[in-house]
Amino acid sequence: MTERETLRRYPCDDLVVSPTLQAWRGVRVDAPAAAVWPWVAQVRLAPYSYDWVDNLGRRSPRRLLNLPEPRVGEPFTTAGGRQRGRIVSVEPGTQLTAEIMGAFMSYVLVPQEDATTRLLLKVVMRTNRWLAVGICVADLVMARRQLLNFKHLAEPNSATPHGPAA
């Protein structure tokens, strides 16, 4: 993450007053934002991090399933066969903001001049300071894996097929 990326406003910033937890993550994706967005939007089906931990061993889909655009009020994700959280703000192709277990998170796609994308994630939460430290460490591991999975799936040179599932 660059200093500029941590200083920018994220949609989740308007949802938590005086957060005790603020965590930023980001990856460069060698694909345009239009190729990254469908994977971020598909988080509604699975968590895309460590499936054996947060999805009870069920593998997150590795093909796009041609979902309709996400809408405010819909479940945020499905983990372990159960819907979790809710979408609180969405600008298709640009950002998806959701709440899960008291934490608010914004996924923001920033197109770059070289046809790549910066996929940014900010998480904010108001909680006990000690709990915030534990959550931040767990989030670092899980969110990093999620962003790297989105990166791998969206990049054209990936070994994974990208088209809609048959």
Phi, psi and chi 1 to 4 in degrees:
 res  aa     phi    psi   chi1   chi2   chi3   chi4
   1 MET       -  139.3  -65.2  -70.7  -58.2      -
   2 THR   -91.7  163.1   66.3      -      -      -
   3 GLU   -60.3  -40.0 -178.1  178.2    0.4      -
   4 ARG   -60.4  -39.3 -173.3  175.9 -173.3 -174.2
   5 GLU   -68.6  -33.6  -69.8  169.5  -17.6      -
   6 THR   -79.2  -22.8   59.6      -      -      -
   7 LEU   -87.1  -18.6  -66.6  175.4      -      -
   8 ARG   -67.1  160.2   71.7  177.1  -74.7  152.4
   9 ARG   -83.2  137.8  -70.0  -77.3  -55.9  157.7
  10 TYR  -117.6  151.2  -69.5   78.7      -      -
  11 PRO   -55.7  -34.0  -28.6   36.8      -      -
  12 CYS   -66.3  -20.0   62.7      -      -      -
  13 ASP   -62.2  -27.4  -68.9  -31.9      -      -
  14 ASP   -84.0   -1.2  -62.0  -30.9      -      -
  15 LEU  -107.4  -14.3  -57.5  171.3      -      -
  16 VAL  -132.0  118.7  178.3      -      -      -
  17 VAL   -83.3  130.5  177.3      -      -      -
  18 SER    49.1   61.0  -57.2      -      -      -
  19 PRO   -64.4  143.2   22.3  -29.3      -      -
  20 THR   -89.5  -15.4   49.6      -      -      -
  21 LEU  -125.0  125.6  166.1   68.4      -      -
  22 GLN  -135.6  122.5  -65.1 -172.3   82.3      -
  23 ALA  -133.8  134.4      -      -      -      -
  24 TRP  -117.9  141.4  -64.2  -96.2      -      -
  25 ARG  -137.3  155.5  -47.3  -73.6  179.2 -118.3
  26 GLY  -166.0  148.2      -      -      -      -
  27 VAL  -139.7  152.7  -65.1      -      -      -
  28 ARG   -91.0  129.4  172.6 -166.7  159.7  115.4
  29 VAL  -113.2  125.0 -177.0      -      -      -
  30 ASP   -81.5   60.4  -68.1  -32.7      -      -
  31 ALA  -161.2  152.8      -      -      -      -
  32 PRO   -68.5  158.6   20.4  -26.7      -      -
  33 ALA   -55.9  -33.4      -      -      -      -
  34 ALA   -63.1  -25.8      -      -      -      -
  35 ALA   -86.8  -23.7      -      -      -      -
  36 VAL   -84.1  -40.8  179.8      -      -      -
  37 TRP   -52.7  -46.7  173.6 -107.2      -      -
  38 PRO   -58.0  -31.8  -22.6   32.2      -      -
  39 TRP   -71.9  -42.2  -69.5  105.0      -      -
  40 VAL   -62.1  -45.1  173.0      -      -      -
  41 ALA   -63.9  -26.6      -      -      -      -
  42 GLN   -78.6   -3.0 -163.7  158.8  -70.6      -
  43 VAL   -58.2  -17.0   74.4      -      -      -
  44 ARG   -62.4  -23.4  -66.7  172.4  -73.2  165.5
  45 LEU   -90.9  -27.4  -61.8  179.4      -      -
  46 ALA  -166.8  160.1      -      -      -      -
  47 PRO   -76.5  -21.6   17.8  -23.3      -      -
  48 TYR    59.4   27.2  -77.3   93.3      -      -
  49 SER  -112.7 -119.1   57.9      -      -      -
  50 TYR   -92.2   97.4  -70.5  101.7      -      -
  51 ASP   -57.4  -33.2  -72.5  -28.2      -      -
  52 TRP   -69.5  -20.3   54.2  -85.7      -      -
  53 VAL   -94.3  -57.3  172.7      -      -      -
  54 ASP  -101.8    5.1   61.1    6.6      -      -
  55 ASN  -133.7   22.6 -154.3   18.8      -      -
  56 LEU    49.1   37.9  -60.4  178.1      -      -
  57 GLY    83.7   -7.3      -      -      -      -
  58 ARG   -73.2  131.2  -66.2  179.5  176.9  104.4
  59 ARG   -78.0  131.6 -172.5  163.2 -169.2 -154.6
  60 SER   -63.8  141.2  -63.3      -      -      -
  61 PRO   -54.6  139.9  -24.1   33.4      -      -
  62 ARG  -108.3   10.1  -64.8  -56.0 -165.3 -112.8
  63 ARG  -131.5  146.2  -64.2 -177.4   66.0   90.0
  64 LEU   -69.6  137.6  -71.1  173.6      -      -
  65 LEU  -107.3   16.2  -61.3  178.0      -      -
  66 ASN    56.1   48.9 -150.9   13.4      -      -
  67 LEU   -75.9  153.6  -63.4  175.5      -      -
  68 PRO   -68.4  162.6   22.4  -29.3      -      -
  69 GLU   -59.8  145.5  -70.3  -68.0   -8.2      -
  70 PRO   -66.4  153.2   16.7  -22.7      -      -
  71 ARG  -130.5  149.4  -65.8 -172.4  -36.1 -112.8
  72 VAL   -56.1  135.4  170.4      -      -      -
  73 GLY    97.1  -18.9      -      -      -      -
  74 GLU   -71.5  156.9  -72.1 -177.0  -27.9      -
  75 PRO   -58.7  144.1  -23.7   33.9      -      -
  76 PHE   -74.8  -48.2  164.9   56.3      -      -
  77 THR  -150.4  173.8 -166.5      -      -      -
  78 THR  -125.5  125.9  -58.5      -      -      -
  79 ALA  -136.6  133.1      -      -      -      -
  80 GLY    60.5   29.1      -      -      -      -
  81 GLY    81.8    4.1      -      -      -      -
  82 ARG  -122.8  141.7  -62.2 -175.1   62.9 -167.8
  83 GLN   -73.1  140.5  -66.8  179.4  -29.6      -
  84 ARG  -135.4  141.9  -48.5 -102.3 -175.1 -144.7
  85 GLY    67.9 -172.3      -      -      -      -
  86 ARG  -152.0  150.1   65.2 -174.2  167.1   86.9
  87 ILE   -81.4  130.3  -63.7  171.4      -      -
  88 VAL  -112.0  -17.1  -63.4      -      -      -
  89 SER  -160.4  141.2  172.6      -      -      -
  90 VAL  -151.4  137.8   64.8      -      -      -
  91 GLU  -128.0   97.9  -65.0  172.7   54.7      -
  92 PRO   -48.7  132.1  -29.4   38.7      -      -
  93 GLY    84.1  -10.0      -      -      -      -
  94 THR  -122.2  -51.4  -57.3      -      -      -
  95 GLN  -155.7  151.2   69.6   88.2   13.2      -
  96 LEU  -134.6  123.7  174.7   71.8      -      -
  97 THR  -120.9  135.3  -60.9      -      -      -
  98 ALA  -141.8  165.2      -      -      -      -
  99 GLU  -122.4  135.8  178.7  -84.9  -28.6      -
 100 ILE  -150.3  126.7 -171.3  166.3      -      -
 101 MET    51.8   40.4  -61.0 -177.6  -18.9      -
 102 GLY    83.8   -5.8      -      -      -      -
 103 ALA  -100.4  141.0      -      -      -      -
 104 PHE  -109.9  137.3  -70.9   85.1      -      -
 105 MET  -137.8  141.0   59.1 -158.8   64.2      -
 106 SER  -120.4  124.7  -67.3      -      -      -
 107 TYR   -96.3  123.6  -63.7   82.5      -      -
 108 VAL  -125.2  130.4  176.0      -      -      -
 109 LEU  -102.4  125.6  -74.0   74.7      -      -
 110 VAL  -118.8  103.6 -177.9      -      -      -
 111 PRO   -62.4  141.6  -17.7   29.4      -      -
 112 GLN  -109.2  160.7  -55.0  -65.0  -67.8      -
 113 GLU   -62.5  -26.0  -69.5 -179.6   13.5      -
 114 ASP   -93.6   25.1   59.1   -4.3      -      -
 115 ALA    65.2   23.5      -      -      -      -
 116 THR  -106.8  177.5   64.8      -      -      -
 117 THR  -136.5  139.5  -56.0      -      -      -
 118 ARG   -94.0  118.0  -75.1  -69.4  -68.3  163.9
 119 LEU   -98.7  111.1  175.4   54.8      -      -
 120 LEU  -110.2  148.1  -51.6  176.2      -      -
 121 LEU  -137.4  128.7  170.6   62.3      -      -
 122 LYS  -123.4  136.3 -177.5  174.7 -176.7 -176.8
 123 VAL  -120.3  132.1  178.9      -      -      -
 124 VAL  -130.3  148.1  -66.1      -      -      -
 125 MET  -161.2  148.0 -175.8  177.9 -163.9      -
 126 ARG  -109.1  114.8 -173.6  155.3  176.3   77.5
 127 THR  -156.6  179.0 -173.0      -      -      -
 128 ASN   -57.6  137.9  168.3  -59.5      -      -
 129 ARG   -59.3  -38.1  -70.1 -168.2 -171.9  -81.8
 130 TRP   -70.4  -39.8  -68.7  107.0      -      -
 131 LEU   -65.0  -36.2 -174.8   56.8      -      -
 132 ALA   -59.6  -39.2      -      -      -      -
 133 VAL   -63.4  -46.1  170.6      -      -      -
 134 GLY   -63.3  -42.3      -      -      -      -
 135 ILE   -63.9  -41.1  -68.9  169.7      -      -
 136 CYS   -62.2  -41.7 -166.1      -      -      -
 137 VAL   -65.8  -46.0  169.8      -      -      -
 138 ALA   -62.9  -41.4      -      -      -      -
 139 ASP   -63.2  -38.1  174.0   72.2      -      -
 140 LEU   -56.0  -45.9  172.6   63.4      -      -
 141 VAL   -70.5  -50.5  173.3      -      -      -
 142 MET   -72.4  -45.1  -59.3  -56.6  -82.4      -
 143 ALA   -67.4  -37.8      -      -      -      -
 144 ARG   -60.5  -45.8  179.5   83.9  177.9  141.2
 145 ARG   -62.7  -42.0  169.7   53.4   46.4 -154.5
 146 GLN   -60.3  -49.2 -178.9 -172.7   61.6      -
 147 LEU   -63.3  -39.9  -65.3 -179.1      -      -
 148 LEU   -65.9  -35.3  -70.9  173.1      -      -
 149 ASN   -65.9  -44.5  -79.3  -21.8      -      -
 150 PHE   -58.9  -43.2  -72.1  150.3      -      -
 151 LYS   -58.2  -52.0  168.7 -174.0  171.0   60.0
 152 HIS   -59.7  -43.6  175.0   75.2      -      -
 153 LEU   -69.8  -32.0  -69.0  163.3      -      -
 154 ALA   -85.2  -23.8      -      -      -      -
 155 GLU   -73.6  135.2  -71.0  179.6  -16.1      -
 156 PRO   -65.4  -23.9   20.7  -28.5      -      -
 157 ASN   -88.7    4.1  -66.1  -31.6      -      -
 158 SER   -66.9  151.2  166.2      -      -      -
 159 ALA   -77.6   -8.0      -      -      -      -
 160 THR   -88.1  134.2  -55.9      -      -      -
 161 PRO   -64.9  149.2    5.9   -6.4      -      -
 162 HIS  -112.4  -17.2  -63.0  -70.2      -      -
 163 GLY   -69.9  168.0      -      -      -      -
 164 PRO   -58.8  145.4  -20.7   29.8      -      -
 165 ALA   -67.5  145.8      -      -      -      -
 166 ALA   -76.8      -      -      -      -      -
